[in-house]
Each structure stands twice: as structure tokens, then as C-alpha cells.
Amino acid sequence: MWPNSRISDEEINRFLDGELSPSQRLDLQARLAQEPQRAAEVFAHAQRMEALRSAQPRRAEAALALLLALLPQRLRRPLRESRSVVTAFG
């Protein structure tokens, strides 16, 4: 067993964020192998993170498509308002 075998949340976060060196990653993986429940939690969290990362481009594309669809309407509104102001004072 390792001297400081308790796996901290900070280590897990650094692992999931890809911030560990290769030797640190191997050490943590070996320690996780000794704690199947903790390893399952880390794996589940990694899957959720990956799902979010892969969903972001689709969400961004959908938001951009919606924005582009609404943009012409939003551009016409200020023009109509400014025309009515000009007409009222002109």
C-alpha cells in the first residue's frame, strides 16, 4: 500500500482535467484499482464530463442557428422604431 493512499478530491479533479504527469496518473490508477467503489465513481464522473463536452458543440450550433434565425427580426425592429421617431418629428 502507498504511504498516503487516501485519494483526495483534488487528485481526482487533476486526473479528470488531465493535469497529472504520466507517472502521477499511473500511480493514481493503481491506487484506484485498490478502491473499486471510488474507481467506479471516478469513471462515472469522467463519462458525464465527456458527455457534456461532446454535447457542447451541438448546443452551440443550435444556439447559433436560433440566433441567426432571430437576428433579421431584431435588426428590423430598431429600424421601424427609428423611422417612426423620424416621422413623428420630421
HURA-V231790 format. One record per residue. SS is DSSP state (~ for helix, > for strand, _ for the rest). D_CENTER is the distance of its C-alpha to the mean C-alpha in Angstrom with 1 decimal. Layout:
ss=<SS	SS>
d_center=<D_CENTER	D_CENTER>
This chain:
ss=<_	_	_	_	_	_	_	_	~	~	~	~	~	~	~	~	_	_	_	_	_	~	~	~	~	~	~	~	~	~	~	~	~	_	_	~	~	~	~	~	~	~	~	~	~	~	~	~	~	~	~	~	~	~	~	~	~	~	~	~	~	~	~	~	~	~	~	~	~	~	~	~	~	~	~	~	~	~	~	~	~	~	~	~	~	~	~	~	~	_>
d_center=<35.1	33.3	34.6	31.4	30.0	27.9	24.2	22.4	18.9	18.5	19.5	17.1	14.1	15.6	16.2	12.7	11.4	14.4	16.5	19.6	22.6	23.9	26.6	24.4	22.1	25.4	26.8	23.8	23.9	27.6	27.3	24.7	27.3	29.7	27.4	26.5	25.1	22.7	21.9	21.1	18.8	16.9	16.9	15.7	12.7	12.0	12.4	10.0	7.2	8.6	9.0	5.5	5.3	8.7	8.5	6.7	10.0	12.1	10.9	11.4	14.7	15.8	15.3	17.1	19.8	20.4	20.6	23.1	25.0	25.4	26.0	29.7	30.5	29.1	31.0	34.3	34.2	34.8	37.5	39.3	39.2	40.5	43.2	44.4	44.6	46.5	48.8	49.5	50.5	51.9>
